[in-house]
Amino acid sequence: MLPFILMGVLLLASFQVSAKEVVDQLGRRVRVPEHPIRIVALAPSITEIVFALDAGDRLKGVTRFSNFPPQAENLPKVGSYVQLDLEKIMAIQPDLCIAVKDGNPKEIIERLDRLGVPVYAVDPRNLRALTETILEIGNLLDVMPRAKNLVQQMEEKTRIITSKIAGATQRPAVFFQIGIAPIISAGTDTFIHELITLAGGINLAQGPTPYPRFSREQILSLSPEVFIITTMTRGVSFDQIKAEWQRWPQMPAVKNNRIHLIDSDLVDRASPRLVEGLEVLAQLIHPMLFR
């Protein structure tokens, strides 16, 4: 590992002449290149943002589950975002790493910092913070016009969707199932809660616990009118899960055939596609408003 790390340190030294100091979302002062060209994205959401800013050609490393856009799957992998491989990161000789607070191991970020690798950390918790993050990354990559345009597109699409929802006469009760065993949903301090609310639904799992667990009996007692299941549990058949819930015809969502599947990446990944997730949820919760 040592030769790779030494090579990285020597290469990074050459970038210090043309650098600027910025403050990341954790309040850390970071010295970054004026125009980074060897970027490692330390989470799938960061990969998506960089590609959305038309800077995908500057990505030299991504994490294991970076699957969008499709070309991201062909990039070198540096481990999963919760288990980063320091040697693989240093072998890429990055001039900038972009990290996320939740998930990325703090000790790896600190070691990269000690090795002289600039690491800019973000921590978007809602849609507004996501647009601010996109603008900050746009500034980091020296592509601010593209970042501003992307944010404007996201805000306009959100406005169109919420203006349609404003015409709703009622807000259905929504249960959002993430895990299978145990059954997990999304509390108030999550993107999923915000999207359900903006899409005109009531999140039955709202509360202080970010990802609360539920028993089947608890869910039945909540009487969800719309039941949404994500694709997060890989290798499990949606039809099988749906069939299990259909054993309970007294549940309004079952009685009215309102059990739906949604791509988890659209609703829990802090990327520009969250607005697409909002649109999908709005169509599922208020189909009549989107015909």
C-alpha positions as MATLAB code, in Angstrom:
seq = 'MLPFILMGVLLLASFQVSAKEVVDQLGRRVRVPEHPIRIVALAPSITEIVFALDAGDRLKGVTRFSNFPPQAENLPKVGSYVQLDLEKIMAIQPDLCIAVKDGNPKEIIERLDRLGVPVYAVDPRNLRALTETILEIGNLLDVMPRAKNLVQQMEEKTRIITSKIAGATQRPAVFFQIGIAPIISAGTDTFIHELITLAGGINLAQGPTPYPRFSREQILSLSPEVFIITTMTRGVSFDQIKAEWQRWPQMPAVKNNRIHLIDSDLVDRASPRLVEGLEVLAQLIHPMLFR';
ca = [
       0.000    0.000    0.000;
       2.826    2.418    0.818;
       4.060    2.998   -2.782;
       0.550    3.930   -3.916;
       0.135    6.354   -1.026;
       3.518    8.004   -1.636;
       2.729    8.406   -5.342;
      -0.572   10.021   -4.421;
       1.034   12.446   -1.989;
       3.656   13.494   -4.566;
       1.030   14.011   -7.248;
      -1.231   16.004   -4.961;
       1.611   18.361   -4.108;
       1.559   19.586   -7.703;
      -2.025   20.819   -7.322;
      -1.356   23.111   -4.404;
      -0.176   26.002   -6.609;
      -3.617   26.507   -8.146;
      -5.907   25.901   -5.197;
      -8.612   27.636   -3.208;
      -9.874   27.261    0.342;
     -13.521   26.335    0.890;
     -15.633   25.378    3.902;
     -17.594   22.146    3.532;
     -20.981   21.335    5.064;
     -19.360   19.995    8.220;
     -17.600   23.324    8.804;
     -14.186   21.948    7.780;
     -11.776   24.202    5.903;
     -10.539   22.348    2.835;
      -7.963   23.414    0.264;
      -9.101   22.150   -3.132;
      -7.823   22.559   -6.717;
      -9.347   25.378   -8.755;
     -10.361   22.878  -11.432;
     -10.198   19.280  -10.124;
      -9.831   16.653  -12.834;
      -9.335   13.424  -10.856;
     -12.401   13.101   -8.642;
     -13.456   10.194   -6.459;
     -17.115   10.132   -5.405;
     -17.465    8.398   -2.039;
     -21.207    7.685   -2.336;
     -23.632    6.815   -5.174;
     -25.480   10.099   -4.647;
     -22.283   12.070   -5.298;
     -21.657   10.047   -8.456;
     -25.104   10.995   -9.748;
     -24.611   14.680   -8.951;
     -21.245   14.828  -10.743;
     -22.705   13.172  -13.843;
     -25.741   15.481  -13.729;
     -23.284   18.395  -13.805;
     -21.799   16.997  -17.044;
     -18.522   16.294  -15.261;
     -18.642   12.510  -15.357;
     -15.476   12.365  -17.446;
     -13.583   13.710  -14.429;
     -14.741   10.905  -12.151;
     -11.919    8.396  -11.724;
     -13.405    6.316   -8.915;
     -16.826    5.583   -7.401;
     -18.344    3.320   -4.755;
     -19.739   -0.150   -5.322;
     -23.437    0.608   -5.790;
     -22.968    3.588   -8.108;
     -25.341    2.327  -10.794;
     -26.647    5.526  -12.369;
     -26.109    6.674  -14.997;
     -25.144    3.319  -16.588;
     -21.615    4.472  -17.482;
     -20.887    4.856  -13.759;
     -20.878    1.079  -13.409;
     -17.740    0.869  -15.562;
     -15.674    3.170  -13.350;
     -13.092    1.814  -10.855;
     -14.666    0.929   -7.501;
     -13.180    2.001   -4.157;
     -15.337   -0.195   -1.923;
     -18.817    0.535   -0.656;
     -19.542    3.949    0.791;
     -19.618    2.461    4.298;
     -16.457    0.379    3.750;
     -14.024    2.471    1.744;
     -10.736    0.996    0.516;
      -7.990    3.538    1.239;
      -5.426    1.797   -0.972;
      -7.750    1.808   -3.978;
      -8.559    5.470   -3.450;
      -4.892    6.449   -3.271;
      -4.029    4.311   -6.316;
      -6.358    6.541   -8.344;
      -4.316    9.584   -7.264;
      -7.350   11.851   -6.781;
      -7.075   15.590   -6.567;
     -10.508   15.729   -4.865;
     -12.730   13.313   -2.950;
     -16.339   14.217   -2.218;
     -17.732   12.506    0.874;
     -21.030   12.205    2.721;
     -21.372   12.572    6.480;
     -23.733    9.637    6.933;
     -22.062    6.407    5.916;
     -18.472    7.279    5.028;
     -16.116    6.049    7.793;
     -14.717    9.023    9.680;
     -11.332    7.360   10.151;
     -10.823    6.941    6.379;
     -11.705   10.580    5.753;
      -9.241   11.645    8.441;
      -6.489    9.458    6.953;
      -7.083   10.913    3.489;
      -6.852   14.364    5.009;
      -3.534   13.512    6.687;
      -2.218   12.184    3.375;
      -2.981   15.517    1.729;
      -6.026   14.395   -0.274;
      -8.685   17.145   -0.281;
     -11.967   15.715    1.015;
     -15.086   17.875    0.772;
     -17.967   16.506    2.883;
     -21.666   17.152    2.321;
     -24.714   16.399    4.473;
     -27.969   17.186    2.614;
     -31.018   16.357    4.761;
     -33.847   17.670    2.602;
     -34.579   18.900   -0.906;
     -33.512   22.470   -0.167;
     -30.211   21.270    1.275;
     -29.777   19.040   -1.779;
     -30.048   21.981   -4.160;
     -27.517   23.884   -2.036;
     -25.230   20.850   -2.207;
     -25.499   20.749   -5.995;
     -24.531   24.413   -6.162;
     -21.576   23.851   -3.820;
     -20.329   20.909   -5.877;
     -20.848   22.999   -9.015;
     -18.585   25.625   -7.464;
     -16.022   22.979   -6.497;
     -15.900   21.613  -10.041;
     -15.971   25.055  -11.669;
     -19.285   24.354  -13.468;
     -21.574   26.846  -11.729;
     -23.679   27.723  -14.817;
     -24.602   24.055  -15.225;
     -25.304   23.697  -11.490;
     -27.610   26.725  -11.462;
     -29.462   25.456  -14.512;
     -29.910   22.007  -12.942;
     -31.242   23.482   -9.705;
     -33.669   25.691  -11.638;
     -34.966   22.644  -13.514;
     -35.452   20.721  -10.258;
     -37.243   23.622   -8.579;
     -39.525   24.199  -11.564;
     -40.482   20.523  -11.783;
     -41.168   20.472   -8.042;
     -43.357   23.556   -8.386;
     -45.388   21.971  -11.201;
     -45.945   18.788   -9.181;
     -46.911   20.555   -5.957;
     -49.253   22.907   -7.822;
     -51.162   19.855   -9.068;
     -51.232   18.389   -5.566;
     -52.724   21.647   -4.298;
     -55.929   20.596   -6.058;
     -56.291   17.438   -3.958;
     -59.377   17.250   -1.751;
     -57.865   14.711    0.666;
     -54.473   13.344    1.715;
     -54.313    9.522    1.747;
     -52.568    7.690    4.569;
     -49.360    6.159    3.185;
     -47.235    3.365    4.565;
     -43.779    3.120    3.015;
     -42.141   -0.281    3.483;
     -38.354   -0.451    3.203;
     -37.268   -3.606    4.979;
     -38.834   -7.060    4.744;
     -37.712   -8.750    7.950;
     -38.000   -6.707   10.052;
     -40.426   -4.309    8.387;
     -38.838   -0.840    8.359;
     -40.334    2.466    7.284;
     -39.176    6.112    7.151;
     -39.661    8.650    9.923;
     -39.909   12.428    9.760;
     -36.239   13.324    9.299;
     -35.866   11.542    5.947;
     -36.133   12.347    2.264;
     -38.931    9.766    1.995;
     -41.088   11.607    4.524;
     -40.565   14.924    2.755;
     -41.440   13.398   -0.621;
     -44.597   11.700    0.712;
     -45.736   14.999    2.228;
     -45.005   17.029   -0.918;
     -46.762   14.339   -2.966;
     -49.943   14.914   -0.983;
     -49.853   11.961    1.395;
     -49.704   11.443    5.153;
     -46.704    9.401    6.259;
     -47.989    6.875    8.780;
     -44.447    6.306   10.080;
     -43.720    9.947   10.853;
     -42.008   10.544   14.166;
     -38.585   11.122   15.734;
     -37.116    7.719   14.795;
     -35.573    8.014   11.299;
     -36.211    4.388   10.340;
     -38.725    2.808   12.754;
     -39.612   -0.876   12.820;
     -43.184   -2.137   12.637;
     -44.965   -5.395   13.279;
     -47.593   -6.609   10.827;
     -50.264   -6.018   13.468;
     -49.196   -2.395   13.928;
     -49.414   -1.754   10.195;
     -52.860   -3.325    9.932;
     -54.060   -1.129   12.794;
     -52.830    1.968   10.918;
     -55.107    1.104    7.941;
     -52.893    2.512    5.161;
     -54.779    3.670    2.080;
     -51.660    3.560   -0.105;
     -48.928    0.982    0.460;
     -45.551    1.525   -1.204;
     -42.713   -0.979   -1.248;
     -39.175   -0.138   -2.385;
     -36.752   -2.251   -4.368;
     -34.118   -1.891   -1.648;
     -34.400   -5.521   -0.582;
     -32.520   -7.071   -3.468;
     -33.371  -10.550   -4.676;
     -36.850  -10.508   -3.131;
     -39.858  -10.799   -5.438;
     -42.231   -7.838   -5.283;
     -45.088  -10.113   -6.312;
     -44.313  -12.331   -3.324;
     -44.378   -9.403   -0.877;
     -47.558   -8.032   -2.443;
     -49.209  -11.457   -2.212;
     -48.391  -11.616    1.491;
     -50.181   -8.329    2.156;
     -53.141   -9.372    0.028;
     -53.927  -11.946    2.694;
     -55.344   -8.992    4.645;
     -58.240   -7.693    2.478;
     -59.468   -5.480    5.315;
     -56.519   -3.153    4.697;
     -57.769   -0.251    2.530;
     -54.647   -0.370    0.318;
     -55.350   -4.048   -0.429;
     -59.095   -3.579   -0.876;
     -58.528   -0.804   -3.437;
     -55.526   -2.412   -5.150;
     -53.153    0.355   -4.109;
     -49.982   -1.564   -3.326;
     -47.140   -0.225   -5.467;
     -43.428   -0.758   -6.092;
     -40.956    2.130   -6.427;
     -37.222    2.229   -7.167;
     -35.537    2.957   -3.831;
     -32.801    4.994   -5.544;
     -35.412    7.594   -6.535;
     -36.503    8.349   -2.991;
     -33.603    7.790   -0.604;
     -30.537    8.838   -2.606;
     -29.646   12.534   -2.314;
     -29.375   13.141   -6.042;
     -31.237   15.203   -8.658;
     -33.450   12.153   -9.277;
     -35.305   12.839   -6.010;
     -37.574   15.119   -8.032;
     -38.336   12.179  -10.311;
     -39.133   10.191   -7.184;
     -41.475   12.962   -6.053;
     -43.311   12.785   -9.364;
     -43.676    8.987   -9.166;
     -45.000    9.191   -5.596;
     -47.442   11.954   -6.503;
     -48.793    9.862   -9.372;
     -49.239    6.848   -7.074;
     -50.869    8.813   -4.256;
     -53.068   11.057   -6.446;
     -53.446    9.261   -9.804;
     -56.530   11.257  -10.776;
     -54.575   14.522  -10.658;
     -51.954   13.250  -13.112;
     -54.130   11.751  -15.839;
];
